[in-house]
């Protein structure tokens, strides 16, 4: 739970920085690339193999791709409603960010006790800073007062801590009812969200200096870690 609170505070700090500064996005792209590479690698080399223990390799791949499609579909559905912040698109943006924050908090609680837990925390930390910065940057341009923009962004990011708080009881109840397939399904959604975050970072930002090498380096680091630390 402590890690979830720290991630939430990092994201809220990012919201504050985006609200106040929002001029240069160079370093946020570098943070996002490193975090995206870590999360992408965790999904490929740690979570998918764990799913395969229940569903087999083909089933694990199908479940992870299904998780990716689900998270990507939710993101597209929410993000592309409306045409401008003034016409209401800020609310779909907040909803989409809220979904990702909730998945972040749930993920760090589910995976915290596993061998990849430290890498998950590091990847999410690097992801939460640019996420918060981008949210604050957008809110400052669509909300009249900086203080209000900060409070709205902070409330959305607080869903990370909320998800971590409710996960143990919700997960226990569902696992008792559904057995191992509940765990496999949850891991598939987490793997899909990590794959989506990595893809979402590297594709739009690939032309910026350092983004692809950082992403690839962190991805390779996770491959090596999975080989020697499992």
C-alpha positions as CSV (number, residue, x, y, z in Angstrom):
1,X,0.0,0.0,0.0
2,X,2.9,2.3,0.7
3,X,4.2,1.9,-2.9
4,X,0.7,2.9,-4.2
5,X,0.7,6.0,-2.0
6,X,4.2,6.9,-3.2
7,X,3.1,6.5,-6.9
8,X,0.1,8.6,-6.2
9,X,2.2,11.4,-4.7
10,X,4.6,11.2,-7.7
11,X,1.7,11.6,-10.0
12,X,0.2,14.5,-8.0
13,X,3.6,16.2,-8.1
14,X,3.6,15.7,-11.9
15,X,0.1,17.3,-12.0
16,X,1.4,20.3,-10.1
17,X,4.5,20.6,-12.4
18,X,2.3,20.4,-15.5
19,X,-0.1,22.9,-14.1
20,X,2.6,25.4,-13.3
21,X,5.3,24.8,-15.9
22,X,3.8,23.0,-18.9
23,X,6.3,24.4,-21.4
24,X,9.0,21.8,-22.1
25,X,8.1,18.1,-22.5
26,X,11.5,16.8,-23.3
27,X,12.3,15.1,-20.0
28,X,8.7,13.8,-19.6
29,X,9.2,11.9,-22.9
30,X,12.4,10.4,-21.5
31,X,10.8,9.3,-18.3
32,X,7.8,7.9,-20.2
33,X,10.1,5.9,-22.6
34,X,12.1,4.4,-19.7
35,X,8.9,3.5,-17.8
36,X,7.2,2.2,-20.9
37,X,10.2,-0.1,-21.7
38,X,10.2,-1.5,-18.1
39,X,6.4,-2.1,-18.2
40,X,6.5,-3.7,-21.7
41,X,9.3,-6.0,-20.6
42,X,7.6,-7.0,-17.4
43,X,4.5,-7.9,-19.4
44,X,6.4,-10.0,-21.9
45,X,9.0,-11.7,-19.7
46,X,7.4,-11.9,-16.3
47,X,3.6,-11.8,-16.5
48,X,2.8,-13.7,-19.7
49,X,5.0,-16.7,-18.6
50,X,3.1,-16.7,-15.3
51,X,-0.3,-16.7,-17.1
52,X,1.0,-19.6,-19.2
53,X,1.2,-21.8,-16.1
54,X,-2.6,-21.7,-16.0
55,X,-3.5,-21.2,-19.6
56,X,-0.6,-22.5,-21.6
57,X,1.6,-20.4,-23.9
58,X,-1.1,-20.0,-26.6
59,X,-3.7,-19.1,-24.1
60,X,-1.4,-16.7,-22.3
61,X,-0.6,-14.9,-25.6
62,X,-4.4,-14.7,-26.4
63,X,-5.3,-13.5,-23.0
64,X,-2.5,-10.8,-23.0
65,X,-3.5,-9.6,-26.4
66,X,-7.1,-9.6,-25.3
67,X,-6.1,-7.4,-22.3
68,X,-4.2,-5.1,-24.6
69,X,-7.3,-4.8,-26.9
70,X,-9.6,-4.2,-23.9
71,X,-7.4,-1.5,-22.4
72,X,-6.8,0.1,-25.8
73,X,-10.5,-0.1,-26.6
74,X,-11.5,1.6,-23.4
75,X,-8.9,4.3,-24.0
76,X,-10.1,5.0,-27.5
77,X,-13.8,5.0,-26.4
78,X,-13.1,7.5,-23.7
79,X,-10.4,9.6,-25.3
80,X,-12.2,10.2,-28.6
81,X,-15.5,11.4,-27.3
82,X,-16.0,15.0,-28.3
83,X,-13.7,17.3,-30.3
84,X,-12.3,19.9,-28.0
85,X,-11.8,20.5,-24.3
86,X,-14.4,23.2,-24.5
87,X,-17.0,20.8,-25.9
88,X,-16.5,18.3,-23.1
89,X,-13.6,16.1,-24.2
90,X,-11.8,16.9,-21.0
91,X,-14.2,14.6,-19.2
92,X,-13.4,11.6,-21.4
93,X,-9.7,12.4,-20.9
94,X,-10.2,12.4,-17.1
95,X,-12.2,9.1,-17.3
96,X,-9.5,7.4,-19.4
97,X,-6.7,8.6,-17.1
98,X,-8.8,7.4,-14.1
99,X,-9.1,3.9,-15.6
100,X,-5.3,3.8,-16.1
101,X,-4.7,5.1,-12.5
102,X,-7.0,2.4,-11.1
103,X,-5.2,-0.3,-13.1
104,X,-1.9,1.1,-11.8
105,X,-2.9,0.8,-8.2
106,X,-4.4,-2.7,-8.7
107,X,-1.3,-3.8,-10.6
108,X,1.2,-2.7,-7.9
109,X,-0.8,-4.5,-5.2
110,X,-1.2,-7.7,-7.2
111,X,2.4,-7.8,-8.4
112,X,4.1,-6.3,-5.3
113,X,4.8,-9.7,-3.8
114,X,6.3,-11.2,-6.9
115,X,9.9,-11.2,-8.1
116,X,9.1,-8.5,-10.6
117,X,7.6,-6.2,-7.9
118,X,10.5,-3.8,-7.7
119,X,10.6,-3.4,-11.4
120,X,6.9,-2.9,-11.5
121,X,7.2,-0.1,-8.9
122,X,10.1,1.5,-10.9
123,X,8.2,1.3,-14.2
124,X,5.0,2.7,-12.8
125,X,7.0,5.5,-11.0
126,X,8.6,6.6,-14.3
127,X,5.2,6.4,-15.9
128,X,3.3,8.3,-13.3
129,X,5.5,11.4,-13.5
130,X,4.8,12.2,-17.2
131,X,1.2,11.0,-16.8
132,X,0.6,13.5,-14.1
133,X,2.5,16.2,-15.9
134,X,0.5,15.7,-19.1
135,X,-2.8,15.7,-17.1
136,X,-1.8,19.0,-15.3
137,X,-0.7,20.5,-18.6
138,X,-4.0,19.8,-20.3
139,X,-6.1,20.8,-17.3
140,X,-4.4,24.1,-17.0
141,X,-5.4,25.0,-20.5
142,X,-9.1,23.9,-20.1
143,X,-9.9,25.0,-16.5
144,X,-10.0,28.6,-15.6
145,X,-8.1,28.4,-12.3
146,X,-4.8,26.7,-11.6
147,X,-5.8,25.6,-8.2
148,X,-9.0,23.9,-9.5
149,X,-7.0,22.2,-12.3
150,X,-4.6,20.8,-9.7
151,X,-7.4,19.5,-7.4
152,X,-9.1,17.8,-10.3
153,X,-5.9,16.2,-11.5
154,X,-5.0,15.1,-8.0
155,X,-8.4,13.5,-7.5
156,X,-8.0,11.5,-10.6
157,X,-4.5,10.3,-9.7
158,X,-5.8,9.4,-6.2
159,X,-7.6,6.5,-7.8
160,X,-4.2,4.7,-7.8
161,X,-4.3,4.5,-4.0
162,X,-8.0,3.7,-3.9
163,X,-7.5,0.7,-6.2
164,X,-4.6,-0.6,-4.1
165,X,-6.8,-0.2,-1.0
166,X,-9.7,-2.3,-2.3
167,X,-7.7,-4.9,-4.3
168,X,-7.0,-7.4,-1.4
169,X,-10.6,-7.9,-0.4
170,X,-12.0,-7.8,-4.0
171,X,-9.3,-10.1,-5.3
172,X,-9.8,-12.7,-2.5
173,X,-13.6,-12.8,-3.0
174,X,-13.3,-13.2,-6.8
175,X,-10.5,-15.8,-6.5
176,X,-12.6,-17.9,-4.1
177,X,-15.5,-17.8,-6.6
178,X,-13.5,-18.3,-9.9
179,X,-10.3,-20.0,-8.9
180,X,-7.1,-19.9,-11.0
181,X,-8.8,-18.4,-14.0
182,X,-9.6,-15.2,-12.0
183,X,-5.9,-14.8,-11.4
184,X,-5.1,-15.5,-15.1
185,X,-7.7,-13.0,-16.2
186,X,-6.4,-10.3,-13.8
187,X,-2.8,-10.8,-14.9
188,X,-4.0,-10.6,-18.5
189,X,-5.6,-7.2,-18.0
190,X,-2.4,-6.1,-16.2
191,X,-0.2,-7.4,-18.9
192,X,-2.4,-5.8,-21.6
193,X,-2.3,-2.4,-19.7
194,X,1.5,-2.6,-19.5
195,X,1.8,-3.5,-23.2
196,X,-0.6,-0.7,-24.1
197,X,1.3,1.9,-22.0
198,X,4.6,0.9,-23.6
199,X,3.1,1.0,-27.1
200,X,1.4,4.3,-26.4
201,X,4.7,5.8,-25.3
202,X,7.1,4.7,-28.0
203,X,4.9,5.0,-31.1
204,X,3.8,8.7,-30.9
205,X,7.2,9.8,-29.3
206,X,9.5,7.7,-31.4
207,X,10.9,10.7,-33.3
208,X,12.1,12.4,-30.2
209,X,15.8,12.1,-29.2
210,X,16.5,9.2,-26.9
211,X,13.0,7.8,-26.7
212,X,13.5,4.5,-28.7
213,X,17.0,3.7,-27.2
214,X,15.7,4.2,-23.7
215,X,12.6,2.1,-24.4
216,X,14.7,-0.7,-26.0
217,X,17.4,-0.5,-23.2
218,X,14.8,-0.9,-20.4
219,X,13.0,-3.7,-22.4
220,X,16.3,-5.5,-22.7
221,X,17.0,-5.0,-19.0
222,X,13.8,-6.7,-18.1
223,X,14.6,-9.6,-20.4
224,X,18.0,-10.1,-18.7
225,X,16.4,-9.7,-15.2
226,X,13.7,-12.3,-16.0
227,X,16.4,-14.7,-17.2
228,X,18.6,-14.5,-14.0
229,X,16.2,-13.5,-11.2
230,X,13.2,-15.8,-11.6
